[in-house]
Every structure is written in C-alpha cells, then in structure tokens.
Amino acid sequence: MDYHLLPHVSFGFVDDRAVALDLRTDRYFMIAAAETSALRSAGIEGTGLVDGVGIGALVRRRLIGTGTGPAIAPVVAEPLSRSALEVEANGRRIGWPEIAFVRAQASLCLRFLGLQKTLARWQRLRLRYQNRKPPNDVEQAALQYAQGFADGRLLLPAKTLCVPDSLTLACILWRRGIDADVYFGVRLAPFLAHAWVQRGDMLLSDTLNTVGEYTPVFRL
C-alpha cells in the first residue's frame, strides 16, 4: 500500500527520534521508536512502505495517509555558515512603521486565525512577491536588510517572539525581491522550539549560537 505525508504535517529527525509538527493543532509530537523507524525507511524506499506497527500508528495519529500524495521526507535546511547579525556591514534602514505594521499583522493572524491559516496566508504573500526584481547584489542586500530589521525591531515595545518576528522579517525581505525561508526547529532535553529566517547558508534573524542547537521540522 502507498502512503503519503498529510499536508498539515511536517517532521525532522532529531538525534535518534523524529519530531513532527501538526499545523492544525499547533502541536509538536515526539515520535516513538517504531514510528521513527518507519519514517526513516520512507526516505529510503519512497512511499511504498511495508505495513507494520509503526506505519499503522502513524496513520491512526493522522500523521500520514494512505494512497498517493506528498512524499514522506524530513525537513532539511542548508547548514549555516554565517549570520547577518555577526557580520560587519552597513545595514539598510527599514522604517519602524513598516516593521510595526507587518509585526501587528502577523501577531493578529496567529491569535485569531491560528498557525495553519497564518502560514497559508504568508505562503500566498510569498507567491505574490516572488516576481519582484531582486537587488543587484541580493546576498549583500539580504544581509543589510536583516541588520536594518534588527535595528528597527529594537524600537518596538512588543515582546520579542520568534514566530511573529520571523514572519515579519521574511515578509519584509520578500517585498524587496529577496527570497528567504522561515524554519521552525526543535531541540531535546529540555524540549524547546524556535523559529528563524535563513537564505541559503546565511542566517538572517539570529546569531549562529542561538539556532545551532535546533533541528528544523518545518519550512515555509
């Protein structure tokens, strides 16, 4: 029988376990050993998996479905080599009103729409801006705008929260023709989750030390 990853689910391998994010419920799930083995075999064998205890448990938990659909594959991010916040450069100014407006949008969407619908809305924003002409030196521009965002964010009284802040930075970059990804990641012992923005191997929202302990389980 064929199996596929349900559209509201993504996962990553953290050490010897798998951790999944269910966007519908905005919850992370630690995957049991048998289920983790089934997910690992999916990456080797494709969607045509052999029925077993692990597969059955994943289906019952509504993490995977039967039939054809999205491939069962973990989220993987390009290894980070540098952070925009740890490189000397002349940051490009981003006005605090723009940051405040987009940040308020992100916070309100998360509060009233929930995580799944908010991310779907941001995906539509990304598609809307994808044809905008990028700056001449897009890598340097991404670095400078990330620094400008960090400077402007200091002027806002709102509490620093990784998810709305990451969505805000990503939207501001997309508006300027700079593509970037938003990742959600986790770490174990103790369990913690974090969101960040990166473009290729360059981290745009945090220092390398902050994100280095997290394994991605979702990518926007």
Stockholm file with secondary structure:
# STOCKHOLM 1.0

chainA/1-220         MDYHLLPHVSFGFVDDRAVALDLRTDRYFMIAAAETSALRSAGIEGTGLVDGVGIGALVRRRLIGTGTGPAIAPVVAEPLSRSALEVEANGRRIGWPEIAFVRAQASLCLRFLGLQKTLARWQRLRLRYQNRKPPNDVEQAALQYAQGFADGRLLLPAKTLCVPDSLTLACILWRRGIDADVYFGVRLAPFLAHAWVQRGDMLLSDTLNTVGEYTPVFRL
#=GR chainA/1-220 SS CBEEECTTEEEEEETTEEEEEETTTTEEEEECHHHHHHHHHHHHHTTBCCCCHHHHHHHHTTSEEESSCSCCCCCCCCCCCEEGGGSCCCCCCCCHHHHHHHHHHHHHHHHHTCHHHHHHHHHHHHHHHTTSCCCSSHHHHHHHHHHHHHHHHTTCCSCCCHHHHHHHHHHHHHHTTCCCEEEEEEETTTTEEEEEEEETTEESSSCHHHHTTCEEEEEC
#=GC SS_cons         CBEEECTTEEEEEETTEEEEEETTTTEEEEECHHHHHHHHHHHHHTTBCCCCHHHHHHHHTTSEEESSCSCCCCCCCCCCCEEGGGSCCCCCCCCHHHHHHHHHHHHHHHHHTCHHHHHHHHHHHHHHHTTSCCCSSHHHHHHHHHHHHHHHHTTCCSCCCHHHHHHHHHHHHHHTTCCCEEEEEEETTTTEEEEEEEETTEESSSCHHHHTTCEEEEEC
//
